[in-house]
Amino acid sequence: MEKALLPYQHLKIQLEEITSATNNFDEQNCIGFGGFGKVYKGELSHSKGRSMVAIKRKHGQGIPEFLKEIMMLSDYRHENLISLLGFCCEGSEMILVYELASRGSLNRHLNSPLLTWTQRLKICLDAAKGLSYLHDPRETHQRLIHCDIKSANILLDDQWNAKVSDFGLSIMGPANEQHSIVVTRAAGTRGYVDPQYAMTDTLTKESDVYSFGVVLFEVLCGKLCITYNRNGDVVNRFVPTWIESYKQKKLNDIIFKSPPIQPMDQSALETFSDIAYRCLNESREDRPTMDEVVTELETALQCQEFCEKKTTFDYEEMAKTVEPPLQYSSKGELWRILSKGGLLNNGKTWFSLNKKGEHCEMISFAQCLDSELASKWSFDYNSRFAVGSYHYENESVETRVKPQFLSPLITYTVNLVFKLVHPFAWPGHYHIFLKYKLQGETKTSISYLADEREDGWLICELYQFTSDHQIVDLKILFEGFFNKYTSIQVEGIEFRPLEKSLPYGLYSNLQVEHKDEHQRVSDSDANWEEKLPSDYEDIMRTSKNRVRWTTKKEAYSVLCKGFFINNGTGWFSLDKNGKKCHMLSARATCVQKDTRQCWLSLPKSRFGEAVQFGSWPMLIISNIQSKLVSSETTYGAYLVYKFSDVESRVKAPFSVCGGKYFGSERRSWYLYLVSPQTPVIGPNADQNTHNAVNRPNIKGLPQQRNDDWMEVEIWQFRIRTTTTTPQLIPLRLSLSNCDGGISGLIIEGIEFRPI
């Protein structure tokens, strides 16, 4: 067991500290118990600081379950999974230390009159998100079957946020697989176990779905699925009754009722009970995925929140003007209908609600034009407006747009909604270079990229502004396309609430900590020996000037400070977690298709030089040595650069292409070397400023480093397993500026570090 725990020594806590924190496991500090053993609370110093924690002491389950809990909670991190803070393994003691969920487990609160239906649905949604994360084949981690989902294993913090816990019975499977993994001879808890297990002796991820369906019905009915007498014998099994009540549409006979709690909205109840019932399908193939469960629970929660929300806006009056008029039986159902959208103003305005209840509005392009040309309109692009979509080419078009239903004091993006007549971009990426400006202004703006929406239409962001209680009246002049001809079909101009995320422009103000050879390592690193790579001697032998050390601690200090490798064309170091990092110089990675590049002597550069490019594309060609990166770790490759004096010429995004020049399948994505911006409309002309563009599909965003260089992520990769044979990871990328050429870009190199 000691060998298995070596990678987790940074989580180790001394038994003496635990006994002191629990007053020698005093029963007054016991906050729960289960199949594994008793759980105590106490204050401890741990891997994330010092706080009150939950301390689970082994009893019953053995070494495999203990190790599994440590390994899984170290590898699987999500806000809706309980966090492992440490462990203790001394003598016969096997103890796990978790973040403290102060409100205990869900099973204790099923019949609480204090929990509203909104809170109950939020708890179910949180737990579903945690389980979906474990099941999701799109994640880089291995898929996991929990094998013991029940309300007792869903813990609640002081804000009633739910977290899935107890992974002692869990089973791993390969990542990115599309089908269920099957496990034989598994275990679970009576009442929650998939009935198919009794017939097949196997569990799959759909078995977790069944167990979660039981939990959903427990929340709905306010009671546990099974009751026992004092002798431990089963008295009642409620799942068959719940299923029958759903089939007979008699949910009112089983739903939890309490005078202080406002009844559950009918639409929310239908959505919630329907997904709970589907989870309990006898056939595993008919059960939903956890991703589907999350989607349905989000809808149910939004219906309930809308029902309980107090608002001055008369949605019921609005519903009378929708074409055709809406039919609904509850406020929740009205919200669900409005969230899908409907036509107002004689079919000229499309209105909908987002997940936060904020108003979204799109005006038909026909309503924005002073005159209509019959030859310009088409019905071939599935527009929601009766007039169809407008055929816009490289021309000047004046528009006037007046939304009437915006939410007050909400920041909106103004978007053009369209489709390409002749798509010329790679799937998922569309560059358009559309020129536009507010009428009366002299400065022209350019929208470079468009994003594809879930309905198949594209949007490009034009402006941002914060709404007030007045009707907005904008006059926008579209001037055509810059640099290349494009033809599009425009559906309308949309006003969409800005997503509350970190603005892209702020990234340029952040400073990425950059470690150099002058940085000192603190002697207070108590876990340095565990962080020292097993192959550190081999790596240090590759240093340019053969670094010296006499003890392992000195070697660790040298590794943390870093040193030159590969005859000075690379730099190697360890980060604060003991993960390997390295950087390759521009001379070792960057190539140009012609000779228009200039090598600069830069004493402030780590390598003493950098390359300034004069034409494009730039090719990045390198083979990453596996010994220079840590296994089972996702790495980012960062281009380290700065500009000479022509930064204003690189506002356009850069296209990154992998495979085009190397015989493999072509893939592409975009990044920015200068923070993208969108014009912001102020209440007065002199208040027009610029703010970060809201582009969720762009991952490559520039950041300022503390060594006066900039960086942007250009690639990601991961070494799955440790092997004794060195591997070479090919890095083959081509970078091109979307608006043509560029000069003045200075490249220092490519840095590889854990994400």
Secondary structure by P-SEA (a helix, b strand, c coil): ccccccccccccccaaaaaaaaccccccccccccccbbbbbbbbbccccccbbbbbbbccccaaaaaaaaaaaaacccccccccccccccccbbbbbcccccccccccccccccccaaaaaaaaaaaaaaaaaaaccccccccccccccccccbbbccccbbbbccccccccccccccbbbbbcccccccccccccccccccccaaaaaaaaaaaaaaaaacccccccccccccccccaaaaaaaaaacccccccccccccccccaaaaaaaaaaaaaaacccccccccaaaaaaaaaaaaaaaaaaaccccccaaaaaaacccccccccaaaaaaaaaaccccccccbbbbcccccbbbbbbbccccccccccccccccccccccccccccccbbbbbbbbbccccccbbbbbbbbbccccccccccbbbbbcccccccccbbbbbcbbbbccccbbbbbcbbbbbcccbbbbbbbbcccccbbbbbbbcbbbbbccccccccccccccccccccccbbbbccccccccccccaaaaaaaacccccccccaaaaaaaaaacccccccccccccccccccccccccccccccccccbbbbbcccccccbbbbbccccbbbbbbbbcccccccbbbbbbbbcccccccccccbbbbbbcccccccccccccccccbbbbbbbccccccccccccccccccbbbbbccccbbbbbcccccccccccbbbbbbbbbbbbccccccccccccccccccc
